[in-house]
Amino acid sequence: MSVKCEYHDNFLTAQAAAAGALDREAQPSLFDRLDWLESLHRIALRDKTPALLQAKGGDAQGWLPLMQAEGGHLVALANWYNFTWAPIFANADSEVEKLALLRGLARLASKHARRLTLAPMPDEDGSASMVQAAFEASGWSVFREVCDQNHILEVKGRSFDAYWESRPSRLKNTVKRKGKTGAVTIRIETEYGTESWRDYERVYARSWKPEEGSPEFLRQIAERESVAGALRLGLAYIDGKPVAAQYWTVENGAALIHKLAHDERHMQASPGTLLSAALFQHVIDVDRVDLIDFGTGNDAYKSEWMEDVRDRYRLEMFWPNNPANWPYIAIRKWRAYRASN
């Protein structure tokens, strides 16, 4: 396959070059769409120059959405809002096609950077392994390490009741006992509403969570996903006041848990736990999802709800012909040697 490559430092030319290949209709993952990338950069990462690498071979496209970190160093265009970062493909159905596109991207990257850092990468779909193989075949020195973990639940056709039966006794008893009191009322919104979003923000501000990095970005994504029918905003109230909130999206058989928070002044009523149970029941029995994804982070409470853990990887890649990289390559090779002996 003959591959041609282009480097874009802005989203307007990238959008034109993609010709719809990065739109919702072409990309099942929220994090692989141009509107996600553009909003994330414009609101949360605007101090970084985008570096959007494209490879084309016939109708097939491959993209590496990156950004400038420092001189000669490109990093994944992603932050803590991303569950994953991976190369994006369109009309590339075989691994052979994807590897050809990635090798083209590796050659293009060597002309614009001496170092690349890519994370958090999945590998259950082969993404991290394919990038590693393609860049190594193109002459890059590649070092791979686990950087995070991802807790998931594969529903496997179960009803919520069947899933719930397998949960820890402590969790089930909490939901049963606290639910009986009737102190907590719950709403699950599927459309964005200004007042409901204010309630979400009020809860977050009173929670244990750190100050939100880019609240405007989250709000815009919520509005956009609402229009697409993907928003699930859970809210719990005591005496009419919001005390717990969760922000999920649901599409293509997967539910993503983006944010959750509760007002610590009402912990005795367990509103966050009750709200989680209600949302799990909704996405399993109403939305009929196949997968629930708790994002990155190895928080202990996630294991009460989820059943499997997947690693997320960081690839550090160095162009060996650049002398500035030699110390980094030497250090990492030494670490790898020490770890294996």
C-alpha positions as CSV (number, residue, x, y, z in Angstrom):
1,M,0.0,0.0,0.0
2,S,1.4,3.4,-1.0
3,V,1.2,5.8,2.0
4,K,1.3,9.6,1.9
5,C,1.6,11.6,5.1
6,E,0.8,15.1,6.2
7,Y,1.5,17.2,9.3
8,H,-1.1,19.6,10.6
9,D,-0.6,22.2,13.3
10,N,-4.2,23.3,13.4
11,F,-7.6,21.7,13.5
12,L,-9.0,23.5,10.4
13,T,-6.6,21.9,8.0
14,A,-6.9,18.6,9.8
15,Q,-10.7,18.6,9.5
16,A,-10.5,19.3,5.8
17,A,-7.9,16.5,5.4
18,A,-9.9,14.0,7.4
19,A,-13.0,14.5,5.2
20,G,-15.3,13.1,7.9
21,A,-13.0,10.2,9.0
22,L,-12.8,11.6,12.5
23,D,-16.5,12.4,12.9
24,R,-18.9,10.6,15.3
25,E,-20.4,8.5,12.4
26,A,-16.9,7.1,11.6
27,Q,-15.4,6.7,15.1
28,P,-17.2,4.7,17.8
29,S,-14.9,6.0,20.6
30,L,-15.6,9.4,22.1
31,F,-11.8,10.0,22.5
32,D,-11.1,9.4,18.8
33,R,-13.2,12.1,17.4
34,L,-12.1,15.5,16.1
35,D,-14.7,17.4,18.1
36,W,-13.3,15.8,21.4
37,L,-9.7,16.6,20.4
38,E,-10.5,20.2,19.3
39,S,-12.5,21.0,22.4
40,L,-9.9,19.5,24.7
41,H,-7.2,21.5,23.0
42,R,-9.1,24.8,22.8
43,I,-10.3,24.7,26.4
44,A,-7.9,22.6,28.5
45,L,-4.6,22.5,26.5
46,R,-4.6,25.7,24.5
47,D,-1.0,26.5,25.6
48,K,0.2,23.5,23.6
49,T,0.6,23.6,19.8
50,P,-1.2,20.7,18.2
51,A,0.7,18.3,16.0
52,L,-1.8,16.2,14.1
53,L,-0.1,13.5,12.0
54,Q,-2.0,11.9,9.2
55,A,-1.2,9.0,6.9
56,K,-3.3,8.0,3.9
57,G,-3.3,4.9,1.7
58,G,-6.2,4.7,-0.7
59,D,-9.3,5.2,1.3
60,A,-7.6,4.2,4.6
61,Q,-6.4,6.9,7.1
62,G,-4.3,6.8,10.2
63,W,-3.9,9.6,12.7
64,L,-1.7,10.4,15.6
65,P,-3.2,13.3,17.5
66,L,-0.2,14.9,19.3
67,M,0.9,18.2,20.8
68,Q,4.2,20.0,21.4
69,A,5.6,19.5,24.9
70,E,9.0,21.1,24.4
71,G,11.6,21.4,21.6
72,G,11.6,18.3,19.6
73,H,9.3,16.4,22.0
74,L,5.7,15.5,21.0
75,V,3.2,14.0,23.4
76,A,-0.2,12.5,23.1
77,L,-2.9,15.1,22.8
78,A,-4.7,14.0,26.0
79,N,-5.0,14.7,29.7
80,W,-6.8,13.2,32.7
81,Y,-10.2,13.3,30.9
82,N,-9.0,10.7,28.5
83,F,-9.7,7.0,29.4
84,T,-7.3,6.1,26.5
85,W,-5.2,7.6,23.8
86,A,-4.5,5.5,20.7
87,P,-3.8,5.9,16.9
88,I,-7.1,6.6,15.1
89,F,-7.9,4.6,12.0
90,A,-10.6,5.0,9.3
91,N,-11.3,2.5,6.5
92,A,-8.3,0.4,7.6
93,D,-9.8,-3.0,8.4
94,S,-6.7,-5.2,8.5
95,E,-3.7,-5.2,10.7
96,V,-1.5,-5.1,7.6
97,E,-3.1,-1.8,6.5
98,K,-2.8,-0.3,10.0
99,L,0.9,-1.2,10.3
100,A,1.6,0.3,6.9
101,L,-0.1,3.5,8.0
102,L,1.7,3.5,11.3
103,R,5.1,3.1,9.6
104,G,4.3,6.1,7.5
105,L,3.4,8.0,10.6
106,A,6.7,6.9,12.2
107,R,8.7,8.2,9.2
108,L,6.7,11.5,9.4
109,A,7.3,11.8,13.1
110,S,11.1,11.5,12.7
111,K,11.1,14.6,10.6
112,H,9.3,16.7,13.3
113,A,10.4,15.3,16.6
114,R,13.3,13.5,18.3
115,R,11.1,12.1,21.1
116,L,7.5,11.0,21.4
117,T,5.5,10.1,24.6
118,L,2.2,8.3,24.1
119,A,-0.1,7.5,27.0
120,P,-2.5,6.1,28.3
121,M,-2.5,3.5,25.6
122,P,-4.7,0.3,25.5
123,D,-3.5,-3.0,24.2
124,E,-6.6,-5.2,24.4
125,D,-7.2,-4.1,20.8
126,G,-3.5,-4.3,20.0
127,S,-2.9,-0.5,19.8
128,A,0.2,-0.3,22.0
129,S,1.8,-3.4,20.4
130,M,1.1,-2.2,16.8
131,V,2.6,1.3,17.5
132,Q,5.6,-0.3,19.1
133,A,6.2,-2.7,16.3
134,A,5.7,-0.1,13.5
135,F,8.0,2.5,15.2
136,E,10.7,0.0,15.9
137,A,10.6,-1.3,12.3
138,S,11.0,2.4,11.3
139,G,14.2,2.8,13.3
140,W,12.8,4.3,16.6
141,S,14.0,3.1,20.0
142,V,10.8,2.3,21.9
143,F,10.4,1.7,25.6
144,R,7.1,0.4,27.0
145,E,5.8,0.5,30.6
146,V,2.5,0.2,32.5
147,C,1.4,3.7,33.5
148,D,-2.1,3.1,34.8
149,Q,-5.0,0.6,35.2
150,N,-8.5,0.5,33.9
151,H,-11.4,-1.2,35.8
152,I,-14.2,-2.6,33.7
153,L,-17.3,-4.7,33.9
154,E,-18.2,-7.0,31.1
155,V,-22.0,-7.5,31.4
156,K,-22.1,-10.7,29.4
157,G,-25.8,-10.5,28.8
158,R,-26.7,-10.5,32.5
159,S,-29.6,-8.6,34.0
160,F,-28.8,-6.1,36.8
161,D,-30.2,-8.5,39.4
162,A,-27.9,-11.3,38.2
163,Y,-24.9,-8.9,38.3
164,W,-25.9,-7.5,41.7
165,E,-26.1,-11.0,43.2
166,S,-22.3,-11.4,42.6
167,R,-21.4,-8.1,44.4
168,P,-19.7,-8.1,47.8
169,S,-22.1,-8.5,50.8
170,R,-21.0,-5.2,52.3
171,L,-22.0,-3.3,49.2
172,K,-25.4,-5.0,48.8
173,N,-26.2,-4.6,52.5
174,T,-25.4,-0.8,52.4
175,V,-27.7,-0.3,49.4
176,K,-30.5,-2.3,51.0
177,R,-30.2,-0.7,54.4
178,K,-29.8,2.9,53.2
179,G,-32.4,2.6,50.4
180,K,-35.1,1.5,52.9
181,T,-34.9,4.8,54.7
182,G,-36.2,6.7,51.7
183,A,-34.1,9.7,52.6
184,V,-32.4,9.8,49.2
185,T,-34.2,10.4,46.0
186,I,-32.6,9.8,42.6
187,R,-32.9,11.2,39.1
188,I,-31.2,10.0,36.0
189,E,-31.2,12.7,33.3
190,T,-30.6,11.8,29.6
191,E,-30.8,15.4,28.4
192,Y,-28.7,18.3,29.4
193,G,-30.4,20.8,31.6
194,T,-29.0,24.0,33.0
195,E,-30.4,23.5,36.5
196,S,-29.4,19.8,36.6
197,W,-25.8,20.7,35.6
198,R,-25.7,23.4,38.3
199,D,-26.7,20.7,40.8
200,Y,-23.8,18.5,39.5
201,E,-21.4,21.4,39.9
202,R,-22.7,22.2,43.4
203,V,-22.1,18.6,44.5
204,Y,-18.6,18.5,43.0
205,A,-17.7,21.8,44.8
206,R,-18.7,20.3,48.1
207,S,-17.0,16.9,47.6
208,W,-13.6,15.6,48.4
209,K,-12.5,16.1,44.8
210,P,-9.8,18.6,43.9
211,E,-10.9,21.7,42.0
212,E,-12.1,20.8,38.5
213,G,-9.4,21.4,35.9
214,S,-11.6,22.4,33.0
215,P,-15.3,22.6,34.0
216,E,-16.2,24.4,30.7
217,F,-14.8,21.4,28.8
218,L,-16.9,19.0,30.7
219,R,-20.0,21.1,30.3
220,Q,-19.5,21.3,26.5
221,I,-19.0,17.6,26.2
222,A,-22.2,17.0,28.3
223,E,-24.2,19.3,26.0
224,R,-22.8,17.6,22.9
225,E,-23.4,14.1,24.2
226,S,-26.9,15.0,25.2
227,V,-27.8,16.0,21.7
228,A,-26.4,12.6,20.5
229,G,-28.5,10.8,23.1
230,A,-25.4,9.6,25.0
231,L,-25.6,11.6,28.3
232,R,-26.5,9.9,31.6
233,L,-26.4,12.5,34.4
234,G,-27.3,10.9,37.8
235,L,-28.3,13.1,40.7
236,A,-29.2,12.2,44.3
237,Y,-31.1,14.6,46.6
238,I,-31.9,14.8,50.3
239,D,-34.7,17.2,51.3
240,G,-34.5,18.6,47.8
241,K,-30.8,19.4,47.9
242,P,-28.3,17.8,45.6
243,V,-25.9,15.5,47.6
244,A,-24.4,13.2,45.0
245,A,-23.8,13.4,41.2
246,Q,-22.4,11.2,38.5
247,Y,-21.6,12.0,34.9
248,W,-21.7,9.0,32.5
249,T,-22.0,8.6,28.7
250,V,-23.5,5.6,26.9
251,E,-23.1,4.6,23.3
252,N,-22.1,1.7,21.1
253,G,-22.8,-0.8,23.8
254,A,-20.4,0.9,26.3
255,A,-21.1,3.0,29.4
256,L,-18.2,5.4,30.5
257,I,-18.1,6.7,34.0
258,H,-16.5,10.1,33.7
259,K,-17.1,11.8,37.0
260,L,-18.6,11.0,40.4
261,A,-18.8,13.0,43.6
262,H,-20.8,13.3,46.8
263,D,-21.3,15.9,49.5
264,E,-19.3,14.6,52.5
265,R,-21.7,16.2,54.9
266,H,-24.2,13.5,54.0
267,M,-22.0,10.4,53.9
268,Q,-24.1,8.6,56.5
269,A,-26.9,8.3,54.0
270,S,-24.6,6.8,51.4
271,P,-26.1,8.8,48.5
272,G,-23.1,8.1,46.2
273,T,-23.5,4.4,46.6
274,L,-27.2,4.5,46.1
275,L,-26.7,6.6,43.0
276,S,-24.1,4.2,41.6
277,A,-26.5,1.3,42.0
278,A,-29.3,3.2,40.2
279,L,-27.0,4.1,37.3
280,F,-25.6,0.5,37.0
281,Q,-29.2,-0.8,36.9
282,H,-30.2,1.8,34.3
283,V,-27.3,1.2,31.9
284,I,-27.6,-2.6,32.3
285,D,-31.4,-3.1,32.1
286,V,-32.5,0.0,30.1
287,D,-29.5,0.8,27.9
288,R,-28.5,-2.9,27.6
289,V,-24.8,-2.1,27.5
290,D,-22.1,-4.8,27.1
291,L,-19.4,-2.9,28.9
292,I,-19.1,-0.5,31.8
293,D,-15.8,1.4,31.9
294,F,-14.5,3.1,35.1
295,G,-11.7,4.9,33.4
296,T,-8.2,5.2,34.7
297,G,-7.1,4.9,38.3
298,N,-6.7,2.0,40.6
299,D,-9.0,3.2,43.4
300,A,-9.9,0.4,45.8
301,Y,-13.7,1.1,45.7
302,K,-13.8,0.3,42.0
303,S,-13.2,-3.4,42.6
304,E,-16.5,-3.5,44.5
305,W,-18.3,-2.7,41.3
306,M,-16.1,-4.0,38.6
307,E,-14.8,-7.5,37.8
308,D,-11.7,-7.0,35.5
309,V,-8.7,-4.8,35.3
310,R,-6.8,-3.8,32.1
311,D,-3.3,-2.2,32.0
312,R,-2.7,1.1,30.3
313,Y,0.7,1.7,28.8
314,R,3.2,4.5,28.1
315,L,5.4,4.4,25.1
316,E,8.6,6.5,25.2
317,M,10.1,6.6,21.7
318,F,13.4,8.2,20.8
319,W,14.9,8.8,17.3
320,P,18.4,7.3,17.8
321,N,20.1,9.5,15.2
322,N,19.7,12.5,17.4
323,P,22.6,12.8,19.9
324,A,20.3,14.6,22.4
325,N,18.5,11.3,22.8
326,W,21.5,9.1,23.5
327,P,21.5,9.6,27.3
328,Y,17.8,8.8,27.6
329,I,18.2,5.7,25.5
330,A,21.2,4.5,27.5
331,I,19.4,5.1,30.8
332,R,16.3,3.2,29.7
333,K,18.4,0.3,28.3
334,W,20.2,0.1,31.6
335,R,17.0,0.0,33.6
336,A,15.6,-2.7,31.3
337,Y,18.8,-4.7,31.8
338,R,18.6,-4.3,35.6
339,A,15.0,-5.3,35.7
340,S,15.7,-8.5,33.7
341,N,18.6,-9.6,35.8
